[in-house]
């Protein structure tokens, strides 16, 4: 990733759907993806193929006649996800857990996950706390100054259409699928 800007095709089931751009912005890397002509009843995520595995980046959001993804990463964030050299971009539909790998740091090296009864322990008052308080069977874990809040993903049940889902990462924890969010001092991290 030494180039300042590099373009990749977004390919799904052998068909080119759009383009992803990786650009260096200062010391960070910005990833922007856009696809057209893709229909899905369930949410889907933009993912990268890297070192023989597929790593999900996040949910692609609808914008008029297309879907887009936009996020800025530090090198340590990419390393935590297990991304070193990007081979290509693809899509992963919710519920398709067989085709991608979870980052080992997120599931194996985070200490103990505990059950969450009250969202006010993690999120400051406001819209995000209200949205998350509707979910049951959430778990949380703390690593250094970052807390990880994991919302269970139930098979064959679509995630609600909330903008907050683009901030989470799909991870397998103790054999179950979760959407994991990073929190620092009561605020969701982007």
C-alpha positions in Angstrom: 0.0 0.0 0.0 2.9 2.4 -0.7 1.0 4.2 -3.5 -0.9 7.3 -2.7 -4.0 6.1 -4.5 -4.9 2.7 -5.9 -8.2 1.5 -7.6 -9.6 -2.0 -7.4 -12.7 -3.6 -8.9 -15.4 -4.8 -6.6 -16.3 -8.3 -7.8 -19.1 -10.6 -6.6 -19.7 -14.1 -8.1 -17.5 -13.3 -11.0 -19.2 -10.1 -12.0 -17.7 -6.6 -11.6 -20.2 -4.4 -9.7 -18.1 -1.3 -9.0 -14.9 0.2 -7.9 -13.0 0.7 -4.6 -10.3 3.3 -4.1 -7.7 3.2 -1.4 -6.0 6.5 -0.9 -3.4 7.8 1.6 -4.7 10.8 3.6 -1.8 11.9 5.8 -0.8 8.9 7.9 -4.2 7.2 7.4 -5.7 5.2 4.6 -9.1 6.1 3.2 -11.2 3.4 1.6 -14.2 4.4 -0.6 -16.3 1.9 -2.5 -19.3 2.2 -4.8 -21.4 -0.3 -6.6 -24.5 -0.2 -8.8 -27.0 -2.8 -10.0 -27.0 -5.1 -7.0 -30.1 -6.3 -5.3 -30.2 -7.9 -1.9 -33.0 -8.3 0.7 -30.4 -8.5 3.5 -27.6 -6.2 4.4 -24.2 -6.9 2.8 -20.7 -5.8 3.5 -17.7 -4.6 1.6 -14.8 -7.0 2.1 -11.2 -7.4 1.0 -9.4 -10.5 -0.1 -6.0 -10.6 1.6 -3.5 -13.5 2.1 -6.1 -16.1 1.1 -8.9 -14.9 3.4 -11.8 -12.4 3.2 -12.0 -9.7 5.8 -15.2 -7.7 6.1 -14.8 -3.9 6.4 -18.4 -2.8 6.9 -21.9 -2.4 5.6 -22.5 -0.7 2.2 -25.1 2.0 2.6 -27.8 2.9 0.0 -27.4 6.2 -1.8 -30.0 6.9 -4.5 -29.2 4.4 -7.3 -26.1 2.9 -5.7 -24.5 1.6 -2.5 -21.4 3.2 -1.0 -18.8 2.6 1.7 -16.4 5.1 3.1 -14.1 4.7 6.1 -10.6 5.9 7.2 -8.2 3.5 8.9 -4.9 3.8 10.7 -2.2 1.2 9.9 -2.8 -0.4 13.3 -6.6 -0.7 12.6 -5.8 -2.5 9.4 -3.3 -4.7 11.1 -5.9 -5.5 13.8 -8.3 -6.6 11.1 -5.5 -8.8 9.5 -5.1 -6.7 6.4 -1.6 -6.4 5.0 -1.8 -6.4 1.2 -5.2 -6.1 -0.6 -5.7 -8.5 -3.5 -9.2 -7.4 -4.4 -12.6 -6.3 -3.0 -15.8 -8.4 -2.8 -19.2 -8.4 -1.1 -20.3 -10.6 1.8 -24.0 -11.1 2.5 -25.2 -11.3 6.1 -25.4 -14.9 7.3 -22.6 -16.0 4.9 -20.0 -16.9 7.6 -18.3 -19.6 5.6 -16.4 -17.3 3.2 -14.6 -15.0 5.6 -12.3 -15.0 8.5 -12.5 -12.9 11.7 -9.5 -11.0 12.9 -7.8 -13.0 15.6 -7.2 -10.0 17.9 -11.0 -9.4 18.2 -12.0 -12.9 19.3 -9.1 -14.7 20.9 -7.0 -12.1 22.7 -9.5 -9.8 24.3 -9.9 -11.3 27.8 -13.3 -12.1 29.1 -16.6 -11.2 27.5 -19.4 -10.4 30.0 -23.1 -10.0 29.6 -24.5 -6.5 29.2 -27.7 -5.6 31.1 -27.6 -1.8 31.0 -26.3 0.1 27.9 -25.7 3.2 30.1 -22.6 1.4 31.4 -21.1 1.8 27.9 -22.8 4.6 26.0 -23.5 8.1 27.0 -27.1 9.4 26.9 -28.5 10.0 23.4 -29.6 8.4 20.2 -27.1 5.6 20.0 -27.8 4.4 23.6 -31.5 4.4 22.8 -31.0 2.4 19.6 -28.8 -0.2 21.4 -31.0 -0.6 24.4 -33.5 -2.5 22.3 -31.1 -5.4 21.9 -30.9 -8.4 24.2 -28.0 -10.9 24.9 -25.3 -8.3 24.1 -21.8 -8.9 25.5 -18.9 -6.6 26.1 -15.1 -6.7 26.7 -12.5 -4.1 27.6 -9.0 -3.8 26.2 -6.9 -0.9 27.3 -9.1 2.3 27.0 -11.4 0.8 24.4 -14.6 -1.1 25.2 -16.1 -3.6 22.6 -19.8 -4.0 22.6 -21.1 -7.1 20.7 -24.7 -7.3 19.4 -25.8 -10.8 18.4 -26.7 -11.5 14.8 -29.6 -13.9 14.6 -29.6 -16.2 11.6 -32.3 -15.6 9.0 -33.2 -12.3 10.7 -32.2 -9.1 8.9 -30.5 -6.3 10.9 -32.6 -3.2 11.3 -31.9 -0.4 8.8 -30.0 1.9 11.1 -27.0 4.0 10.2 -25.1 2.8 13.2 -24.5 -0.7 11.6 -21.9 0.8 9.3 -19.7 1.4 12.4 -19.6 -2.2 13.4 -17.6 -5.2 12.3 -18.9 -8.7 12.0 -17.0 -11.1 14.3 -17.5 -14.7 15.5 -17.1 -14.9 19.3 -17.4 -18.3 21.1 -18.9 -19.8 18.0 -21.7 -17.2 17.6 -21.9 -14.3 15.1 -21.9 -10.7 16.5 -21.7 -7.1 15.2 -18.9 -5.6 17.3 -18.7 -1.9 18.0 -15.7 0.1 19.5 -16.5 2.6 22.3 -14.2 5.0 24.1 -15.5 7.2 27.0 -19.2 6.5 26.1 -18.8 7.4 22.4 -18.9 5.0 19.4 -15.6 5.1 17.4 -15.8 5.5 13.7 
